[in-house]
Amino acid sequence: MAIEPAIKPGSSPSAPSTSLALTPKAFAALPKEKKTMIGLGVGAGILYGIGAPILLPLTAIGGATYLYLKDRMKPSSAMTPDRQKIYEAALKDLKDVPKLQALADVFQKEGCVKEADMLRKRAALYSLPKETQVARRKVFKLALKSPNVHGVEAVADAFEGEGATGAAEALRIHASALRSV
């Protein structure tokens, strides 16, 4: 996207003006939302310039309302029941790193960003070196033996943040059992 300085006719190129002009090529490359914003601004400027100052606030309010409602109507996640089943099965049973990454890419493309991130974290867990995996298992076993509820919950949060949802769930069950004693 190129924003080039506008040179007024009759002025010398050695002393260009300070205003910037958006070239048609650069405007065509802008996303639709940006074009809408520019269009609303230009329209408001024209209305204001021809003597309709009452329409300027109305146009600004209308544009802001339109963009707000448009943003609110977007689905935050495109998780369907079928995708939820696939996601849960992948977290539970799938251990093949390339397949997990490919599935994460599909979920990302469909708008399921959180689920895609979790699948990528799960893939990263399976590709850890053996020494790191052994150390993680040792921490997990120590946390299961620990009487410290807050410590167990902290380990569970860390495991979940890294994609180890099964281990995190087991640790949370242990923490709730410790609380009930």
N, C-alpha and C positions, 0 to 999 in steps of 0.2 A: 504494500500500500504506500503510495507516494503522495506526500503533501508538498507541493511546490510553491515557492514564493510567487505571488502575482506581480507582474511588472505592468504598470499602467502605461497605456499608449502615450507616447511623447516623452516618457521618462527614460533616462539612460540605464542600460543594464548594469552599469558599474555601481549605481545607487538604487537598488531595488527597494520597493516599499516594504513595510513590515507586515502587511496583511498576508494571510495564507489562503490559497484557493485549493479546494479539493477537486482533483482532476476527475473527469468522467470514468477513466479506467480505475482509479482508486476507489471511487464511489461504487462501482460495480462489484468490486472485491469485498465490500463491507458486508457483514452479516445483516440479515433482514431486520433484526431488532435495532441495529444502529441506523439503518436507513429510515426506519419509522421515527426514531428520535430526531434525526436531522430534518425529516419532513415536517414533523410537528413544530420544530423550532423555526423552520423557514416559513411555514404557514402562519405561525403566530407573529413572526416579524412582519410579514406582508400585511396581515390584518391590522397590526398596530400602526404600520406606516401609512395605511390609507384612511386612518381616522376612526378605527373601531376599537378603541382601547378597552371597552367593556368586554369584548370578545377574547382578549388576551388571557385574562385570568380564567375565563370559562374554558378556553382551549387548553390551557395548562392543566387545569383540574381534570378535564376530560381525558387528556393524554395520560396523566398520572394514574387515573382510575382504570383506564384501559390496560396499561402495563401491569398494574397491581393485580387486576383480575386475571389477566392472561397468565401471570406467574403463579397465582394461586390455583388455577385450574390444571396445571401440569401434575401428572401423577408423580408422587415422590418415589415410588418404586413400582416396577411393572411385574411384581411377583404374583404369578397366578398359582392356583393350587397345584397344577402339574409341575410348574417350575419349583415350587416349594418341596415337593416330593423328590425331585431330581437333586435338588440342593442338599437336602437332608441325607439322601442315600450316598451322595458323593462325599459328604463330610464323614459319614460313618464307615463306608466300605472302600472307597476309591483310594488307592495308594500309588497309582502311576502318576508321576510328576508331570509328564507332557500332557496327559489327559486332563489333569486338574487345571493346568494352565490354559488349555484350549477351552475347557468349560468356563473358566473365569472370563476369558475373552468374550464368549457368547453372552454370559450374564451381563458383562459391562456394556456390550453393544445393545442389549435389550433394556438397559436403564437400571439394572439391579446392582448398583455400585457397591453397597455394603457387602452383599453376598459375594460379589466378584473379588473384593479385597480379602474376604475370609478364605476363599478358595485359593487365592495366591499365597496367603500366609500358610495354609495347610501344605501346599506344594513346597514351600520353602522349608517347612519342618522335615519333610521326607528327604530333602536333599542336604540336610545337615550332616557334617562328618560324624562317624560312629562315636568318637570320643564325646562329642557334644550331646549326642542322644543318650549315651550312658550317664552323663552328668545330669541331664534333665530327669531321667528316670530316678536317679538317686535323690534329687531334690523332691520329686513327687512322693517317693516312699517316706522320706523324712517328714514331709508335711502331713502325710496320713497318720503318722505316729505322734505328731505334735499335739499337745493340749492347748496351745495358744490359738484362740479363735481368730484374732486379728491377723496373726501371721499366716494362718492357713488361708484366710480370705485374700490376703495380699498375693500369695503364691497363685491362688486360683485366678485372680485378676490378671496377673502376669501371663499365666498360661493361656488364658482366653485371648489376651491381646496378641499373642503370637500364633493363634489359630488352633491351639490344642483344646478344643471345646470339650471333648470327653474327659480329659484329665481335670479340667476346670470344674466340670459338673460333679465329678467324684469328690473333689476337694470341698466344694460347697455343701454337699450332702454331709461330709465329715464335720464341717464347721457348724452346720445346723444341729447335728447330733451332739456336738460339744456344748452348744448353747442350751440344749434342753436338759442337760445333766445338772 
